[in-house]
Structures are given as structure tokens and as C-alpha cells.
Amino acid sequence: MAGGFSVSAPAGSQFEAKITPVVIISCLMAATGGLMFGYDVGISGGVTSMDDFLIKFFPKVYRRKTESKDSNYCKYDNQGLQLFTSSLYLAGLTATFFASYTTRNLGRKLTMLIAGVFFLVGVILNGAAQDLTMLIIGRILLGCGVGFANQAVPLFLSEIAPTRIRGGLNILFQLNVTIGILFANLINYGTSKIHPWGWRLSLSLAGVPALLLTLGALFVEDTPNSLVERGRLEEGKAVLKKIRGTDNVEPEFNEILEASRLAHQVKHPFRNLLKRRNRPQLVIAILLQIFQQFTGINAIMFYAPVLFNTLGFKSDASLYSAVITGAVNVLSTVVSIYSVDRVGRRVLLLEAGVQMFISQVVIAIVLGIKVTDHSENLSHGYAIFVVVMVCTFVSSFAWSWGPLGWLIPSETFPMETRSAGQSVTVCVNLLFTFVIAQAFLSMLCHLKYGIFAFFSGWVVVMSVFVLFFLPETKNVPIEEMTEKVWKHHWFWKRFMDDHRVVDGDDKKNAQP
């Protein structure tokens, strides 16, 4: 397991900083945005496998599930059912552009508060839904909350955390995502036995993490970087002293000031993202989000109960198996928190690539041999083996591509493009999450067991990319990435130059 090794930190700037209670509490509160996101991911798969829910909103799917002689792989192939899951991510994709503006101009704290309000209204509509329209509108509002939360929370965590534990604290967001998924699976397991309104309880209990995020956003301090960026210098220095637990903050504060000065010269951050010197961060952020989705993880986490039903598990067994995978997801994310600032980002990603590839190929082989279009069930032994292989896959994702897909972009963009860069990161992530959510059940119907071979091929591609093109960023102060990382990478250094950062049509921005 990757968490067992320790690597000494490279020499470099380490600002004086204690791990203060205010940092821990602020990060825990902010990371509840991940709890809400995870609950939304996990709850939809369980609810869409409940007969009461299908009878009310998707009677055709219910009839196909109970009466049809269709292939086992095709019983849930319905665009409306997939839209119930995927509409959230399409809305989040759109909302993130507005969230970029609020994050930069109004602060990380207010953006998290807006996310909490969207979540609360969406939960009310979902829990009280009387028809498919009301259900979808509720999901769209939840998606807006996801767009705002995923924009603000990773930035908040990266900026407030001391450098030496930035990776671990940032992964609190992903840990909360996994806890949210686990809670959703446990709740679905219980509410599936409550007829005919158990699904309403599942959807309504999303109000708990939504309320936690909203209240948390009211009480946390905004980050010093955000306050300085908006001209509130004294307040920014006061908050920096508070969160670092020392009065000796001048070196770090001066670096934030300089980053802010450069950032204010940029009037069009999205246009600035396209400049040559910002290309490494942009390319890596975009590809990490695409790769994260093409591991196949969300196909499994969205539709775990549906997937296990398809493989011949009975209803209770499929929900129980989803709970097991959810628990593995949480425990493995804890491994990442422990190891990410010790062994580094690259080691975790490369180790996980091998583990994910092997587990998915094995699943494809077992299903190809044992699950035919009309077979009733997997044998007990093979069913347990498939769950073990799914857990092997989930565990490797949870300590690698899951948290690091969010961590690395949030810590690599310079301040002048950080909000815009995070917006692009969230947008690309939600776009491809939407694609997978909308297409998975149809892909399962047409590719059958080959869907796991499809995802395993992508795992090979992304592992090769990490090996050659992803630099290590552990223990590097967030405002020193250009000097200490990009200018020393064998490939990306050709995109760096030493000219000052200005906006628009800077003639000095020479091409090397």
C-alpha cells in the first residue's frame, strides 16, 4: 500500500506556520461541500434501483426490470433515468462560470455560502417531488450548488493550509465526498425497506450536509489570499497571523502581496489562461479531469446498486455490496491523506494505475465468462470475487485519482489565473461526469462486460501521461510553483519565461 513509505521533503521555502485549531476547524467546515457532493453521487444510484421510485417516475424501466426478457445488461437503459443522474452535473458545469466570478470578486467564503443555499432549495424540491419535472429541477439546483462548492472549496483548502500539510488538508474535501457516498449507500439500504416513500427520505436527508455547509460558510474566515486579492490587506494579514499561529508572517504575506499585484494586472483571467506560460497548468488540469472520469469510477459509484443488480445480485445484496464499496472508498481516502505529503502525488497515481488496470481486466474476464444476457445470477463465489475486485479498483482510485484530480490543479495555478483555472477544472470535470452519467447504462447495454476493458485502456493512457508529463508538487509553496516546478520540468520548462505578468496583448511575452 502506498501509505507505508516516507520521503524527505526537498529543500525550499517553508514559512513559519503552526497547525492551528482554526485551520483544522475551517478546513473541516469547508470540506462539508464534499460531503454534499458525495451524497448526491451516491444517493442517485440507490434510488434509481428502488421499485417505488421507478413505479412513480419511470414505469417503463420498472416493467422492463420485472417483466422484460431483455438482456440483463439492458434492463436500465433509459435516457430519462440517466438524465435524472446527469442533469446535476450539466447544471454544475454551467454554474461554475458564475462561481469563478464570485470566487474571485466576492471571496471563497461567500461562494461556499451560495453553494449551501442552492443545495438546500434543491433538496426541498427533490424530497417533495410530485413529477419528473420537479425532480429534475431539484437536481439542477443541486448541480448549481456542486458548481459553486467545487469551485470554492479546493481553492479555500489549498490557500488556508500550511505548505507541509496542504495535500492532506485538501484531500479532506475528497474524504468528505467518499463519506457522503457511504452515508448515501447506508441510507439507501435502510430506506429501500420503507414503502412507498423510502426514496423521499433518501433524497431529503441530503439536507443535513447542505445545512452543515451553509452554517460552516457563515463562520469560517475567508483566506488571506482572497482578502488581499480584494484589497483588504490589514484584514488579510490579521487572518494570516490567526491561521498560522504566529506573528512572524511577513515572508508569506509579502509573497501573497506580490502574487496579488501580478494578479491585478490581469483584467481577463480566462484569456490569460491561454497564454503560453499558463499552458502547462491548463493542459494538466484539463487532462486530469478527463482521466479521472475515464477511470470508470463514477460509472461504478453512480450506479453501484444498478450495476450489481445487472450482474445478478438480488436487490438487498446489491445495496449491501454498494455499502461495502463505499466503506472501502472512505478508508482508502484516509490512506491518501496520510501518504500524499510523504510519498508525493506521482507515486500514488502510478501505483494506482497498475492496480486499477489489473482489477478492471479481471472483472471484464469474469463477467465475459460468467454473465450472459439472460443468466439468472452469478454463483456465490464469483459474486464475492467481483465485489472484491470492484473494491480493489475503488481503493486504488480513492487514494490517487479521486483526491489528486482536485488537489493538483488547485495548487498549481498562479494567483492571477487561479479562480479561472479552478473554474475550467470544475467545468471539464462536470462535463465528463455528465457524459459518463448520461452514457453509462447505454454503454453497459451495448458493450456488456467490455465496458471494463474500455476503462482499463484509458487507465494505461493516463498512467503514461503521469509518468512523463506530471511534475511532483509536494512540499512546494503554492506561490512558488513556477520557479520550483515548471521551470525545472524537462518538457514544460520550454513554456516558461521571465517576463512580468500582464494582461491582454502583451508584446513582451516572447515565444522561446
SEMARDO-943445 format. One record per residue (C-alpha): x, z, y. Coordinates in steps of 0.001 Angstrom, whole numbers, padded with zeros to 6 digits, always signed. Each point is the difference from the previous one (the first is absolute). Layout:
BEGIN
XZY...
//
This chain:
BEGIN
+000000+000000+000000+001324-000929+003423-000434+003511+001424+002897+001450-001997+002905-001399+001997+001464+001002+003336+002085-002110+002358+001820+001388+003018-001155-001211+003382+002156-002448+001895+001736+001148+003108-001958-000694+003165-002015+001529+002799-001853+003111-001092-001871+001668+002848-000441+003758-000076-003363+000701-001578-001634+002760-001997-002842-000623-002396-002530+001863+002117-003499+001125-001029-001501-002176+002749+001588-003113-001577-001262+000890-003482-003529+000834+001223-000196-003091+002223+001136-002257-002821-002450+001544-002467-002864-000464+002457+000971-003571+000838+000421-000941-003637-003668+000776-000693-000518-003579+001201+001564-000921-003327-002444+002321-001775-002890-001935+001516+001544-003372-000861+000658+001076-003585-003495+001353-000456-001450-003320+001175+002252-001902-002420-000864+002213-002966-003701+000536+000564-001068-003651-000025+001193-000727-003545-001854+002978-001484-003180-000605+001964-000136-003679-000975+000130+000988-003676-003024+002364+000350-003250-001421-001355-002159+001641+002703+002060-001645+002744-000100-003398-001716-003763+000179-000572-000634+000665+003715+002440-002455+001578+001222-002403-002707-002722-000394-002667+001507-003297-001231+003270+001739-000822-001901+002777-001791-001901-002500-002140+003222-001860-000829+001710+003287-000871-002767+001216-002332-001655-003147-001346+002281-002997+000454+002101-001609-002715+002591-000987+002635+003689+000614-000631+001075+003641+000337+002353-001148+002724-002844-001508+002085-002742+002652+000033+000867+001184+003540+000846-003403+001487-002235+000080+003080+000970-000940+003572-002437+002483+001555+001407+002857-002039+003522-000984+001008-001106-000242+003645-001153+003639-000152+003605+000972-000724+001837-002613+002059-002091+000130+003228+001754+003248+000902+003385-001709+000031-001181-003050+001915-001354+002296+002719+003236+001987+000000+001957-003211+000465-001958-000800+003162+000057+003565+001335+003763+000315-000197+000493-002360+002978-002059+002335+002186+001827+002949-001543+003330-001481+001094-001175+000151+003635-001271+003586-000248+003108+001168-001872+002314-001330+002696-002047+000695+003126-002105+003036-000921+002241+001687-002557+000202+000679-003722-002223+003103+000263-002981-001733+001631+000243-002916-002442-000270+002453-002928-003026+001604+001673-001715-003403+000353+000691-000618-003700-001669+003293-000908-003156-000870+001971-000259-003416-001703+000386+001685-003383-002741+002546+000700-002584-002585+001107+000848-002273-002944-000419+002862-002467-003457+000840+001388-001176-003614-000377+001394-000308-003532-001488+003246-001226-003428-000865+001421+000066-003733-000906-003381-001500-000900+001071-003615-000427+003128-002101-000402+000222-000746+003754+000144+003693+000887+002559+000554-002732+002268-002806+001238-000257+001107+003666+001079+003484-001063+002965-001462-001864+000926-002101+003062+000074+003136+002184+002147+001738-002605+002271-003042+000179+000326+000418+003768+001063+003589-000651+002581-001215-002524+001383-002493+002539+000449+002683+002680+001314+002692-002376+002495-002255-001772+001268-001175+003381+000544+003440+001525+000829+002382-002845+003225-001562-001397+001349-000375+003559-000945+003597+000813+001728+001298-003126+003185-002064+000508+000339+001049+003642-000693+003703-000395+002155+000595-003105+003679+001053+000174+002234-002868-001177+001254+001685-003172-003523+000528-001415-001781-002928+001685-000568-001820-003290-001489+003014-001747-002335+000929+002853-001125-003605+000476-000894-000183-003685-002477+002849+000583-002302-002821+001142+000315-001763-003351-000246+003315-001884-003329+000591+001708-001076-003536-000962+000652+000853-003649-001724+003399+000283-002997-001766+001556-000120-002433-002939+000202+002887-002490-002775+001954+001752-002139-003128+000043+000488-000501-003743-000809+003654-000755-003113-000126+002186-001124-003255-001604+000433+001570-003432-002335+002835+001020-002566-001942+002032-000404-002691-002677-002054+002595-001895-002348+000621+002962-002914-002457-000125-001080-001930+001995+001866+001083+003153+003469+000962-001237+001537-003027+001718-001338+001243+003367+001860+003268-000479+003202-001904-000830-000221-002058+003194-001075+002940+002194+002839+002313-001035+002353-002372+001830-001191+001986+003015+002341+002868-000953+003319-001854+000574-001597-001812+002962-000759+003352+001622+003498+001317-000773+001592-003012+001687-002249+000282+003060+000661+003732+000464+003708-000453-000725+000273-002707+002651-001493+002389+002568+002666+002649-000566+003290-001857-000672+002512-000754+002760+000674-003645+000809+003536-001136-000848+002794+000282+002602+000625-003748-000408-003623-000790+000867-000081+002389+002981+003248-001394+001422-001215-003553-000589-003034+000807+002193+002093+001586+002790-000707+003673-000826+003691+000941-000123-000152+003778+000541-002805+000368-002507+001955-002150-002443+003105+002196+000332-002077+003173-000395-001599-001309-003183+003420-001087-001320+001361+003537+000519-003061+001424-001711+000139-002212-003080+003810+000208-000372+000103+003789+000449+002911-000165+002451+000686-000496+003717+002943-002276-000797-001981-003236-000097+001827-001951+002728+001778-002484-002337-003202-000905-001846-002088+000001+003186+002472-002321+001752-000173-002388-002924-003809+000010+000163+000212-000597+003780+002300-002983-000507-002234-001433-002716-002995+000470+002305+001822-001716+002899+000654-003007-002184-003552+000103-001322-001465-000122+003520+001848-003230+000700-002156-001555-002701-003366-001009+001416-001095-002014-003035+001071+001920-003128-001673-002398-002452+001832-002958+001545+003193+002049-000038-000428+000586-003741+000697-003706-000545+003382+000140+001728+003029-000623-002152+001348+003566+000254-003298+001420-001328-000277-002421-002911+001593+002234-002671-002447+002869+000605-002969-002370+000222+000838-001963-003153+000662+003159-002013-003178+001724+001258-002178-003013-000884+001552-000584-003415-000148+003683-000954-003760+000011+000624-000561-003209-001972+002155+001242-002858-001691+003410+000004-003372-001606-000681+001352-002477-002547+001357+002794-002168-003641+000125-001122-000408+003685+000861-003182-000337+002046-001583-002133-002702+000455+003001-002269-000862+002750+002515-003081-001778+001442-001460-000904-003313+001516+002481-002483-003372+001065-001519-001221-003631-000008+003299-001115-001541-000141+002623-002747-003658-000882-000642+001068-003623-000366+002616+001028-002553-002724+001583-002122+000122+003621+001137-003372+001753+000200-001205+001020+003465+001195+003637-000125+003289-000989-001596+000682-002601+002691-000570+002501+002819+002094+002596-001834+002838-002519-000388-000226-000766+003730+000396+003733+000713+003144+000086-002151+001557-002951+001854-000949+001639+003306+001773+003224-000985+003126-001938-001023-000149-001741+003385+000089+003326+001867+002796+001573-002061+002180-003095+000257-000390-000127+003784+001401+003546+000100+003057-001404-001795+000411-002451+002865-000185+002753+002619+002805+001823-001811+002232-002999-000618-000476-002485+002863+002434+001709+002391+002444+000758-002819+000349-003178-002056-001289-002348+002687-002681-002678+000253+001721-002798-001948+000684+001988-003175-003643+001033-000292-001271-003547+000544+002401-001587-002494-000580+002590-002737-003748-000342+000419+000213-003794-000245+001402+000262-003533-002602+002595-001019-002956-001910+001451+001089-003284-001590+000366+001472-003494-003310+001910+000111-002025-002997+001227+001489-002372-002564-000789+002500-002772-003619+000379+001243-000414-003792+000088+001260-000302-003592-002263+002781-001335-003096-001371+001738+000833-003563-001054+000103+001055-003626-002708+002678-000141-002665-000764+002666-002009-003155-000623-002907-001256+002088-002562+001846-002105+001884+002797-001765-001836+003306+000197+002833+002475+000555+003732+000491-000198+000932+002253-002904+000671+003610+000990+003772-000367-000377+000235-003189+002028-002319+001424+002689+002304+002988+000474+003014-002328+000044-001541-002149+002766-000723+003102+002105+003629+001157-000508+001292-003412+001108-002303-000010+003049+001298+003481+000869+003590-001217-000420-000740-002803+002449-001842+002268+002463+002778+002621-000029+002712-002517+000869-002096-001463+002812-000791+003467+001357+003632+000962+000537+001041-003387+001337-002109-002857+001374-002945+002239+000901+001663+002331+002512+003002-002162+000908-002166-002984+000905-001234+002125+002919+003131+002029+000693+002546-002802+000428-001903-002062+002643-000918+003139+001965+003659+001057+000339+001711-003354+000566-001714-001568+003045+001560+000845+003406-002238+001822+002463-000772-003121+002073-001694-001659-002985-000895+003058-002099-003755+000061+000663-000283-003782-000305+002142+000027-003123-002111+002717-001595-003105-001993+000910+001346-003065-001807+000968+002210-002959-003500+001459-000296-001628-003378+000584+001970-001752-002738-000542+002908-002378-003760-000003+000534-000190-003801-000161+001578-000083-003436-001883+003122-001087-003176-001893+000920+001160-003060-001957+000732+002052-003129-003212+002034+000303-002132-003111+000477+001692-001989-002751+000938+002483-002721-003198+000040-002047-000169-003804+000100+003706-000207-000935-000626+002419-002870-002837-002241-001213+002075-003189+000092+003541+001212-000779-001068+002786-002384+003099+001905-001242+002169-002544+001834-000737+001795+003276+002608+002608-000947+002548-002733-000704-000841-001463+003427+000782+003278+001762+003141+000632-002082+001396-003348+001214-000410+001198+003578+001841+003233-000863+003048-002078-000949-000135-001900+003313-000257+003162+002116+002793+001762-001884+002363-002923+000656-000927+000163+003696+000797+003725+000154+003320-000514-001788+001292-002569+002471-001878+000401+003287-001224+003582+000490+002583+002270+001693+000119+003757-000580-001487+002048+002867+000212+003581-001241+001540+002544+002395+000216-002524+002851-001561+001239+003296-003050-002076+000836+001352-001252+003344+003370-001034-001507-001206-002439-002648+001320-003085+001809+003550+001323+000396+000331+001737-003356-002086-002208-002301-000815-003512+001179+003378-000802+001592+001755+000914-003256-002216-001779-002536+001612-003073-001616-002994-002247+000765-001970+001546+002876+002990+000590+002294-000098-003683+001019-003311+000688+001798+001390+002819+002133+001443-000363+003495+001274+002435+002598-002114-001121+002952-002405+002402+001631-003629-000141-001072-002199-001880+002411-003316-001691-000403-001335-003479+000060+002335-002936+000463+003315+001830+000125+002638-002676+000418+002731+002467-000936-001308+000407-003493+002606-002393-001394-000156-001301-003516+003090+000980-001936
//
